[in-house]
Amino acid sequence: MSGITTFFRHCPSCGRRFEIRLTGKKLVKEQVVQKEAHEITGLPSYVGRWGAQAVTPVTEDKAVLVDVKDFQYAYQCKHCGHKWVEMREEEEGTTHLKS
């Protein structure tokens, strides 16, 4: 890891703030998942006297591909030395599938 970052969090052991340091981040699993996305578009139904528009919402269901990555974060408390790991899931990038 290029740099060590301090976080505003509590240590699960001693409970102190501002003492948490990220010591490692490791990619555990990566997969592409297909999910349903609801896209709301609006169609103007009229233009009023001062340009105001009434919008009729239209909802479309679309299938999208999402990259899902599971990371393991390693932390250490600078105060008491307690070490622990946490798993987090991050989603990035969506690709719309044509129906």
N, C-alpha and C positions, 0 to 999 in steps of 0.2 A: 504494500500500500504506500502511495507516494507521500501522504501526510497524515498526521494524527489530528483528529478533530475532537474538540471538547463540546459536550452537549448539555443543554438545560434539561436534565432528567434526574431522577432519584436513583441512587444505588439500592438494589433490593436487599443488600446486607446491612449497611449502616444508615441508609436513608438520606445521605448528604446530597446536595445539589451542586452543580457546576464542577463536579469532580469526575464525571463520566467521560471516558475516552474511547473512541472507536479504534480498535487495534487491528481489525481485519475484516475483509468482506470477500466472501467466496461464493461463486455461482454453483448452486447445487443441482438445479434442474432447469431445462429450457424446453418449452413446448409451444406449438401454435394451436390455438383453440378457436373454434367457430362459435360466435355468440350472436344473439339477436339484438339489433339496435333499433330503437324507435326514433325516426327522424320526423320532426314536426316542421312543416313548412306552412307558410301563410299565403293565402290568395286574397288580394284586396278586392272587396266586394263593391265599394264605391269610394269616390273621392268627394269629400265635403267642400263646403264653400271656401274654407281657409286651408285646404289641402289635407285635412284630416282623413284618415282611412279607417274603415272598419275591416278587420282581418278575419277571415274564416280559417281556423286552423285545420290542417290536413295532416294526418299521421300516416306514415309509411313504415312498415316493418321490413328491415333489410338484414341480410346475413353479412357479418363482417368477420375477418380473421384478425385475431389479437395475439401478439407475442407475449407469452407469460413466462417470467423468469423467477425462480425461487432462489433467494440469496440467504446465506448464513452470515450474520453480523456478529463479530466478537467484540466485547466491551470489557473494560477494566476500570475499576474505581481507583483514582489516585490517592484517596484518603485511606481506605482500608485494604486495598489490593485485591478485592473480590473480582473474580473473572466469571463471565457468563456469555452465552450465545443466544441469539434470537433469530428466528426464521421470519422472513418477509417475502411477500409476493408482489412483484412489480409488473404492471401491464404497460406495454408501449406499442405504438404503431398500430393503426387499423387499416385493413385493406378491404374495401367493399367488394362483395361478390355480386355478379350480375345474376338477376333472377330470370 
